[in-house]
Amino acid sequence: MPGVGPRSAERIALWMVRARNDQPEHISRAIADTRQSIRSCNLCGFFAAEEVCEICADSSRSAE
């Protein structure tokens, strides 16, 4: 994962294994849900929940 070095990854993994609450499960579910619901905008390539992102779909913006 970009931006997470080996030491940070190890700390995250240890925290997830040792956590006594269900927070790690909530985080993993949120990541999985995001992967399924977010895609690239067909026009600009930015993140979008639909085929076209909110910026490209905004008719009040100029198409430059």
N, CA, C and O atoms as CSV, one atom per row, in Angstrom:
chain,resi,resn,atom,element,x,y,z
A,1,MET,N,N,0.852,-1.170,0.000
A,1,MET,CA,C,0.000,0.000,0.000
A,1,MET,C,C,0.898,1.233,0.000
A,1,MET,O,O,1.761,1.364,0.867
A,2,PRO,N,N,0.710,2.132,-0.951
A,2,PRO,CA,C,1.549,3.334,-1.011
A,2,PRO,C,C,1.431,4.175,0.258
A,2,PRO,O,O,0.337,4.368,0.788
A,3,GLY,N,N,2.546,4.659,0.725
A,3,GLY,CA,C,2.563,5.527,1.890
A,3,GLY,C,C,2.662,4.793,3.221
A,3,GLY,O,O,2.842,5.426,4.262
A,4,VAL,N,N,2.550,3.481,3.203
A,4,VAL,CA,C,2.664,2.692,4.428
A,4,VAL,C,C,3.921,1.844,4.319
A,4,VAL,O,O,4.009,0.938,3.490
A,5,GLY,N,N,4.880,2.152,5.161
A,5,GLY,CA,C,6.128,1.401,5.155
A,5,GLY,C,C,6.000,0.094,5.912
A,5,GLY,O,O,4.963,-0.187,6.513
A,6,PRO,N,N,7.057,-0.703,5.882
A,6,PRO,CA,C,7.025,-2.006,6.557
A,6,PRO,C,C,6.732,-1.918,8.055
A,6,PRO,O,O,5.989,-2.741,8.592
A,7,ARG,N,N,7.309,-0.932,8.726
A,7,ARG,CA,C,7.078,-0.820,10.175
A,7,ARG,C,C,5.635,-0.423,10.473
A,7,ARG,O,O,5.014,-0.965,11.387
A,8,SER,N,N,5.109,0.516,9.707
A,8,SER,CA,C,3.710,0.913,9.908
A,8,SER,C,C,2.770,-0.241,9.594
A,8,SER,O,O,1.790,-0.457,10.307
A,9,ALA,N,N,3.061,-0.979,8.535
A,9,ALA,CA,C,2.228,-2.129,8.178
A,9,ALA,C,C,2.232,-3.163,9.299
A,9,ALA,O,O,1.198,-3.754,9.612
A,10,GLU,N,N,3.387,-3.375,9.894
A,10,GLU,CA,C,3.476,-4.325,11.006
A,10,GLU,C,C,2.664,-3.835,12.198
A,10,GLU,O,O,1.968,-4.622,12.838
A,11,ARG,N,N,2.748,-2.549,12.501
A,11,ARG,CA,C,1.976,-1.990,13.626
A,11,ARG,C,C,0.474,-2.134,13.380
A,11,ARG,O,O,-0.282,-2.484,14.287
A,12,ILE,N,N,0.050,-1.861,12.144
A,12,ILE,CA,C,-1.370,-1.986,11.813
A,12,ILE,C,C,-1.819,-3.437,11.960
A,12,ILE,O,O,-2.873,-3.710,12.534
A,13,ALA,N,N,-1.020,-4.362,11.445
A,13,ALA,CA,C,-1.364,-5.786,11.532
A,13,ALA,C,C,-1.450,-6.240,12.987
A,13,ALA,O,O,-2.379,-6.957,13.358
A,14,LEU,N,N,-0.502,-5.833,13.800
A,14,LEU,CA,C,-0.530,-6.212,15.217
A,14,LEU,C,C,-1.735,-5.621,15.924
A,14,LEU,O,O,-2.368,-6.293,16.739
A,15,TRP,N,N,-2.058,-4.374,15.624
A,15,TRP,CA,C,-3.226,-3.746,16.228
A,15,TRP,C,C,-4.491,-4.511,15.848
A,15,TRP,O,O,-5.356,-4.746,16.692
A,16,MET,N,N,-4.598,-4.901,14.567
A,16,MET,CA,C,-5.792,-5.620,14.120
A,16,MET,C,C,-5.926,-6.978,14.808
A,16,MET,O,O,-7.033,-7.398,15.143
A,17,VAL,N,N,-4.816,-7.653,15.015
A,17,VAL,CA,C,-4.845,-8.968,15.657
A,17,VAL,C,C,-5.155,-8.846,17.145
A,17,VAL,O,O,-5.875,-9.676,17.699
A,18,ARG,N,N,-4.620,-7.823,17.790
A,18,ARG,CA,C,-4.765,-7.674,19.244
A,18,ARG,C,C,-6.021,-6.925,19.672
A,18,ARG,O,O,-6.387,-6.968,20.846
A,19,ALA,N,N,-6.682,-6.248,18.755
A,19,ALA,CA,C,-7.844,-5.433,19.113
A,19,ALA,C,C,-8.928,-6.294,19.753
A,19,ALA,O,O,-9.256,-7.372,19.258
A,20,ARG,N,N,-9.466,-5.811,20.840
A,20,ARG,CA,C,-10.498,-6.558,21.559
A,20,ARG,C,C,-11.905,-6.120,21.147
A,20,ARG,O,O,-12.890,-6.741,21.547
A,21,ASN,N,N,-12.000,-5.084,20.372
A,21,ASN,CA,C,-13.317,-4.640,19.915
A,21,ASN,C,C,-13.484,-5.013,18.440
A,21,ASN,O,O,-12.620,-5.674,17.864
A,22,ASP,N,N,-14.574,-4.598,17.841
A,22,ASP,CA,C,-14.834,-4.971,16.452
A,22,ASP,C,C,-14.433,-3.878,15.457
A,22,ASP,O,O,-14.864,-3.900,14.304
A,23,GLN,N,N,-13.622,-2.938,15.896
A,23,GLN,CA,C,-13.186,-1.864,15.008
A,23,GLN,C,C,-12.423,-2.376,13.778
A,23,GLN,O,O,-12.663,-1.863,12.685
A,24,PRO,N,N,-11.521,-3.355,13.896
A,24,PRO,CA,C,-10.852,-3.866,12.688
A,24,PRO,C,C,-11.837,-4.420,11.652
A,24,PRO,O,O,-11.634,-4.246,10.450
A,25,GLU,N,N,-12.893,-5.081,12.110
A,25,GLU,CA,C,-13.897,-5.597,11.182
A,25,GLU,C,C,-14.643,-4.463,10.491
A,25,GLU,O,O,-14.943,-4.551,9.301
A,26,HIS,N,N,-14.944,-3.402,11.230
A,26,HIS,CA,C,-15.611,-2.241,10.631
A,26,HIS,C,C,-14.724,-1.619,9.555
A,26,HIS,O,O,-15.202,-1.254,8.481
A,27,ILE,N,N,-13.442,-1.502,9.848
A,27,ILE,CA,C,-12.508,-0.912,8.890
A,27,ILE,C,C,-12.396,-1.785,7.645
A,27,ILE,O,O,-12.435,-1.272,6.527
A,28,SER,N,N,-12.258,-3.084,7.824
A,28,SER,CA,C,-12.124,-3.968,6.663
A,28,SER,C,C,-13.397,-3.980,5.824
A,28,SER,O,O,-13.323,-4.041,4.597
A,29,ARG,N,N,-14.567,-3.921,6.468
A,29,ARG,CA,C,-15.827,-3.849,5.726
A,29,ARG,C,C,-15.934,-2.541,4.954
A,29,ARG,O,O,-16.398,-2.525,3.814
A,30,ALA,N,N,-15.504,-1.443,5.575
A,30,ALA,CA,C,-15.554,-0.144,4.902
A,30,ALA,C,C,-14.647,-0.131,3.674
A,30,ALA,O,O,-15.014,0.419,2.636
A,31,ILE,N,N,-13.472,-0.730,3.788
A,31,ILE,CA,C,-12.558,-0.805,2.648
A,31,ILE,C,C,-13.179,-1.648,1.533
A,31,ILE,O,O,-13.140,-1.254,0.368
A,32,ALA,N,N,-13.742,-2.789,1.875
A,32,ALA,CA,C,-14.367,-3.660,0.873
A,32,ALA,C,C,-15.551,-2.967,0.206
A,32,ALA,O,O,-15.707,-3.047,-1.013
A,33,ASP,N,N,-16.387,-2.287,0.992
A,33,ASP,CA,C,-17.535,-1.572,0.430
A,33,ASP,C,C,-17.085,-0.464,-0.511
A,33,ASP,O,O,-17.687,-0.256,-1.565
A,34,THR,N,N,-16.032,0.243,-0.134
A,34,THR,CA,C,-15.518,1.324,-0.970
A,34,THR,C,C,-14.999,0.785,-2.291
A,34,THR,O,O,-15.252,1.371,-3.344
A,35,ARG,N,N,-14.281,-0.317,-2.245
A,35,ARG,CA,C,-13.765,-0.924,-3.484
A,35,ARG,C,C,-14.893,-1.293,-4.433
A,35,ARG,O,O,-14.735,-1.195,-5.650
A,36,GLN,N,N,-16.023,-1.716,-3.893
A,36,GLN,CA,C,-17.147,-2.125,-4.731
A,36,GLN,C,C,-17.948,-0.948,-5.266
A,36,GLN,O,O,-18.561,-1.061,-6.328
A,37,SER,N,N,-17.961,0.175,-4.562
A,37,SER,CA,C,-18.844,1.272,-4.949
A,37,SER,C,C,-18.152,2.429,-5.659
A,37,SER,O,O,-18.828,3.258,-6.270
A,38,ILE,N,N,-16.842,2.509,-5.599
A,38,ILE,CA,C,-16.124,3.620,-6.221
A,38,ILE,C,C,-15.444,3.140,-7.492
A,38,ILE,O,O,-14.855,2.060,-7.529
A,39,ARG,N,N,-15.534,3.958,-8.534
A,39,ARG,CA,C,-14.905,3.650,-9.819
A,39,ARG,C,C,-14.267,4.910,-10.370
A,39,ARG,O,O,-14.290,5.948,-9.709
A,40,SER,N,N,-13.707,4.845,-11.544
A,40,SER,CA,C,-13.129,6.016,-12.202
A,40,SER,C,C,-14.185,6.666,-13.084
A,40,SER,O,O,-14.963,5.981,-13.748
A,41,CYS,N,N,-14.203,7.984,-13.083
A,41,CYS,CA,C,-15.099,8.744,-13.948
A,41,CYS,C,C,-14.746,8.441,-15.406
A,41,CYS,O,O,-13.571,8.419,-15.771
A,42,ASN,N,N,-15.759,8.209,-16.232
A,42,ASN,CA,C,-15.535,7.916,-17.649
A,42,ASN,C,C,-14.967,9.104,-18.415
A,42,ASN,O,O,-14.387,8.925,-19.486
A,43,LEU,N,N,-15.124,10.316,-17.883
A,43,LEU,CA,C,-14.653,11.502,-18.595
A,43,LEU,C,C,-13.277,11.973,-18.141
A,43,LEU,O,O,-12.420,12.273,-18.972
A,44,CYS,N,N,-13.057,12.041,-16.828
A,44,CYS,CA,C,-11.799,12.616,-16.330
A,44,CYS,C,C,-10.911,11.619,-15.580
A,44,CYS,O,O,-9.728,11.886,-15.368
A,45,GLY,N,N,-11.465,10.484,-15.181
A,45,GLY,CA,C,-10.681,9.487,-14.469
A,45,GLY,C,C,-10.638,9.665,-12.961
A,45,GLY,O,O,-10.028,8.854,-12.265
A,46,PHE,N,N,-11.279,10.718,-12.438
A,46,PHE,CA,C,-11.307,10.948,-10.999
A,46,PHE,C,C,-12.236,9.929,-10.348
A,46,PHE,O,O,-12.950,9.208,-11.045
A,47,PHE,N,N,-12.233,9.863,-9.021
A,47,PHE,CA,C,-13.096,8.938,-8.298
A,47,PHE,C,C,-14.560,9.305,-8.499
A,47,PHE,O,O,-14.917,10.483,-8.511
A,48,ALA,N,N,-15.401,8.292,-8.656
A,48,ALA,CA,C,-16.825,8.540,-8.861
A,48,ALA,C,C,-17.637,7.368,-8.331
A,48,ALA,O,O,-17.187,6.223,-8.347
A,49,ALA,N,N,-18.835,7.674,-7.862
A,49,ALA,CA,C,-19.760,6.625,-7.442
A,49,ALA,C,C,-20.633,6.199,-8.622
A,49,ALA,O,O,-21.212,5.113,-8.613
A,50,GLU,N,N,-20.723,7.042,-9.617
A,50,GLU,CA,C,-21.485,6.760,-10.837
A,50,GLU,C,C,-20.514,6.702,-12.011
A,50,GLU,O,O,-19.301,6.783,-11.815
A,51,GLU,N,N,-21.039,6.562,-13.235
A,51,GLU,CA,C,-20.164,6.495,-14.407
A,51,GLU,C,C,-19.428,7.810,-14.640
A,51,GLU,O,O,-18.308,7.820,-15.150
A,52,VAL,N,N,-20.066,8.924,-14.261
A,52,VAL,CA,C,-19.471,10.254,-14.404
A,52,VAL,C,C,-19.437,10.897,-13.021
A,52,VAL,O,O,-20.427,10.848,-12.291
A,53,CYS,N,N,-18.296,11.506,-12.654
A,53,CYS,CA,C,-18.164,12.119,-11.326
A,53,CYS,C,C,-19.054,13.354,-11.205
A,53,CYS,O,O,-19.573,13.859,-12.201
A,54,GLU,N,N,-19.223,13.831,-9.979
A,54,GLU,CA,C,-20.090,14.984,-9.727
A,54,GLU,C,C,-19.585,16.239,-10.426
A,54,GLU,O,O,-20.385,17.072,-10.853
A,55,ILE,N,N,-18.288,16.384,-10.547
A,55,ILE,CA,C,-17.724,17.572,-11.193
A,55,ILE,C,C,-18.061,17.574,-12.677
A,55,ILE,O,O,-18.545,18.577,-13.201
A,56,CYS,N,N,-17.811,16.460,-13.357
A,56,CYS,CA,C,-18.105,16.375,-14.792
A,56,CYS,C,C,-19.603,16.417,-15.068
A,56,CYS,O,O,-20.018,16.880,-16.130
A,57,ALA,N,N,-20.414,15.947,-14.142
A,57,ALA,CA,C,-21.865,15.935,-14.317
A,57,ALA,C,C,-22.498,17.289,-14.032
A,57,ALA,O,O,-23.669,17.495,-14.349
A,58,ASP,N,N,-21.757,18.206,-13.446
A,58,ASP,CA,C,-22.280,19.525,-13.077
A,58,ASP,C,C,-22.443,20.383,-14.326
A,58,ASP,O,O,-21.454,20.815,-14.918
A,59,SER,N,N,-23.682,20.632,-14.727
A,59,SER,CA,C,-23.957,21.394,-15.951
A,59,SER,C,C,-23.619,22.876,-15.816
A,59,SER,O,O,-23.542,23.579,-16.823
A,60,SER,N,N,-23.417,23.364,-14.592
A,60,SER,CA,C,-23.090,24.780,-14.409
A,60,SER,C,C,-21.608,25.061,-14.642
A,60,SER,O,O,-21.202,26.222,-14.691
A,61,ARG,N,N,-20.796,24.016,-14.787
A,61,ARG,CA,C,-19.360,24.188,-15.034
A,61,ARG,C,C,-19.107,24.220,-16.532
A,61,ARG,O,O,-19.818,23.588,-17.314
A,62,SER,N,N,-18.076,24.973,-16.918
A,62,SER,CA,C,-17.719,25.014,-18.337
A,62,SER,C,C,-16.927,23.763,-18.693
A,62,SER,O,O,-16.146,23.269,-17.880
A,63,ALA,N,N,-17.120,23.258,-19.883
A,63,ALA,CA,C,-16.449,22.029,-20.334
A,63,ALA,C,C,-15.136,22.373,-21.018
A,63,ALA,O,O,-15.051,22.364,-22.246
A,64,GLU,N,N,-14.115,22.676,-20.231
A,64,GLU,CA,C,-12.804,23.020,-20.801
A,64,GLU,C,C,-11.837,21.900,-20.620
A,64,GLU,O,O,-10.684,22.007,-21.036
